[in-house]
Amino acid sequence: MKDDRGPWYLLTGLILGLVFGLLYSWIISPVRYVDTEPASLRADFREQYRALIAAAFLSNGDLQRAKARLALLADPDIAKTIAIQAQLAQDRAGPDSEKNGLGLLAAALNPGSSPPKPALLPSSTPTAEPTSTLTPTPVVALNGEASPTPTSGTPKATRTPAPTSTPLPSRTPTPTQGAPFILLEQSVVCDPSIKQPLIQVEALDSAIQPVPGVEVIIVTDQGEDHFFTGLKQEIGLGYADYTMQPGLRYLLRLADGGDPIPELAAQECEAEDGSRYWGSLKLVFIQP
Amino acid sequence: MRRWGLFFIVMAIGAAAGMYFGWVENPVKYVDTAPDSLRMDYKTDYVLMVAEAYRVENNLSLAARRLALLGTDTPEVTVSQALEFARQIDYNDNDILLIQSLAEGLKTWNPSLEVPPP
């Protein structure tokens, strides 16, 4: 008996096979990503991952290591992402170490900005230990992907030890030894809650850690004033401020050297209702 | 018989094509993974970050909560696995000491004594 049904049965077989193959590969035995990378993490886990990177950065002060870890997340604009997360963290419940770490990391990644006011850390927080001497360097795994494994590498310069933050009432501020500070940022702060215009000084060391005990000198036509960072620990260990008189011009310099900052004066700001008030100046200094 | 033979051969070709498409060309994409699926070297670096943070926070409960994201093992087991891997791939001594310090702390940690966060 001759079978003249043609070759359509072959197409049927092919389609059935395709359906079976897709069923098997997508549903019965899909590709299992057991060795995933941080870049594939869900958004909330990525946020926690960044916060942990920041907390670790607060501990080791190793910006290169923090950058290498952040790169694993493959965020398109990591500096902006960290800055936003740092701002959001200030208003959320969470460990102070993460808030402070995010603030410092944001400042380090956005050199033109100042970090959010850090919350106070437990007394044991800033450590005077040197940073770990190695930076995570990607190594090529068997599958050709990069991994974040910290490996033995060239030792880095030891970080300037940060002073302890133990809040002792009788503590005499002691400056961190190191290179003279340079002006990192100068900006006008328009904050109606600040009743009198201030010169706000923030001193950071090379590891973006706040530095207490830095002597600040203000010179006016009427004389000279000296004050130190770290005396308002509720605001920040590296913070100090000075009340300006509108209309007066000030010259500010740090006692350990560096260029003086002349012609500082209270700036006018405009409130939402159109009224005007005196704004403050914020100067962020950093040790290179 | 020959007809059935061809039928099954073509079906096998189709299945192979389907699996190639499903596994290679267009595999299932896991874009929202959890930290427990991370590769071991990433997990180890994660544990190192927890250890670095623990150094300044001195908060075992917080460290344990972070470690819990890495899987269902106890924090102590997670850290000991990371410590072993860190030694295998030659983490530097400082980092190994940090992980060791966390592991030592977790040995004495009793979650039942923790005060739940408000």
Interface residues (C-beta under 8 A of the other chain):
Chain A: D3 Y9 L10 L11 T12 G13 L14 I15 L16 G17 L18 V19 F20 G21 L22 L23 Y24 S25 W26 P30 V31 Y33 V34 D35 T36 E37 P38 S40 L41 R42 A43 F45 Q48 Y49 L52 I53 A55 A56 L58 S59 N60 R69 L72 P95 S97 L121 P122 S124 T125 P126 T127 S132 T133 L134 P136 A141 S147 P148 T149 P150 T151 S152
Chain B: R3 L6 F7 F8 I9 V10 M11 A12 I13 G14 A15 A16 A17 G18 M19 Y20 F21 G22 W23 P27 V28 Y30 V31 D32 T33 A34 P35 S37 L38 R39 M40 D41 Y42 T44 D45 Y46 L48 M49 V50 E52 A53 R55 V56 E57 N58 N59 L62 R66 L69 I89 D90 Y91 N92 N94 D95 L98
